[in-house]
Amino acid sequence: MGRKKNQKAKGEATDRLPLFEGAATSEVGMPRKRHYRQRAHANPLSIHHLEYPPSPAQMDWSTHFPAFFEPPTAEGQGSKNLKGKKVEFADVGCGFGGLSISLAPLFPETLMLGLEIRVQVTQYVSDKIRALRLNPGSVDPDNAEDVAAAAAEGTAHPEDEPAAKRQKVEAKDAKKSKVRGIKPELMPPEGYAYDNVSVLRANAMKFLPNFFEKGQLSKIFFLFPDPHFKARKHKARIISPTLLAEYAYVLRPGGLLYTITDVPDLHIWMTSHIGAFPLFQRLTDEEIDNIGLTSGEGVVGYEGSDLQRERERAVMEAVKKRTEEGRKVERNQGGKEWSVWRRLPDPE
Ligand SMILES: C[S@@+](CC[C@H](N)C(=O)[O-])C[C@H]1O[C@@H](n2cnc3c(N)ncnc32)[C@H](O)[C@@H]1O
């Protein structure tokens, strides 16, 4: 049975650590994936012990977004919203967090959350965000493009350098260096420090409406979801008619749902189920290219900006190439198929 967040066992640690508790490493430098080994797959139908709030209003977001929320003052209450912001992007099955981490600086005023079921993978993303908050220009040592860019800038540091020294020098460099991989015109403002991105260990197939209100999200991503090839395992697929009703509930009318996969059969499965659901309409290639120009689809707070379309194109680029799975498919020169869907207004 699931365990509601406000029903914590007596004696359980209540210390507030930013983000996810119990880091796998004590370092605050960029984490290495090899320290976060975990089975390749988790069975979402057999994980039952995850915490969730009784309702979105009772969720404590302060550990995820301390710059935006203050901790609750009483048991059973939610965190105090300091800036009137709510999570708007959900990256479902975020894996190692490549999408959310690359979108965060593009939308510095938008809160985004990766949802991941595997504990060590969630921990990795949490540690990576923590390191980026401390040093926004940190180099991801597992990302060849990042390392090459840093080498070209002269901000890379050899791995055999003592960790303490490396972190000190990197921290100094980070102040000078900009967020990587973003066009200059889309750079976040000076002082940007990844406060708007976090990760939550959760089973996205359960309790999504406990975390998000009706119509709260403007984007929901399903990027390279686990294919669950065998027919008897299809019920574990993250897109299904029942779950689509939940996704439509948390996504606002005009909001966008994105899918991408390198498994042709899964692409057919996802697009046929979403296509059969009355509240989603598929965007044509031309519409995908023009996201941001049409009213109602933009991200709250960025409407009407000249850069809106540019930013949305960067989102599509990230969907295709910025996740770890996307990079792997790219390296192996595999094919990818994607789709983008507009959440239609509720019928009268
Ligand atoms: C193939 S990986 C893709 C990761 C990432 N989206 C990417 O493109 O690199 C799928 C991820 O979804 C996670 N996952 C599977 N079922 C899930 C669920 N019900 N809730 C949350 N995460 C889930 C898995 O643990 C895995 O990390």
The ligand as a Gaussian input file, in Angstrom:
#p B3LYP/6-31G(d) Opt

LIG

0 1
 C       14.301000       4.040000     -20.890000
 S       14.393000       5.120000     -19.573000
 C       14.283000       6.737000     -20.328000
 C       14.791000       7.812000     -19.430000
 C       14.756000       9.223000     -19.995000
 N       13.405000       9.657000     -20.251000
 C       15.602000       9.327000     -21.221000
 O       15.034000       9.566000     -22.301000
 O       16.832000       9.196000     -21.108000
 C       12.800000       4.999000     -18.798000
 C       12.819000       5.498000     -17.384000
 O       11.494000       5.521000     -16.855000
 C       11.533000       5.082000     -15.509000
 N       10.185000       4.606000     -15.168000
 C        9.591000       3.503000     -15.649000
 N        8.336000       3.393000     -15.142000
 C        8.143000       4.466000     -14.342000
 C        7.074000       4.918000     -13.536000
 N        5.922000       4.237000     -13.459000
 N        7.216000       6.061000     -12.821000
 C        8.385000       6.759000     -12.884000
 N        9.435000       6.376000     -13.635000
 C        9.327000       5.258000     -14.355000
 C       12.590000       4.017000     -15.514000
 O       13.110000       3.752000     -14.227000
 C       13.628000       4.616000     -16.472000
 O       14.583000       5.389000     -15.783000

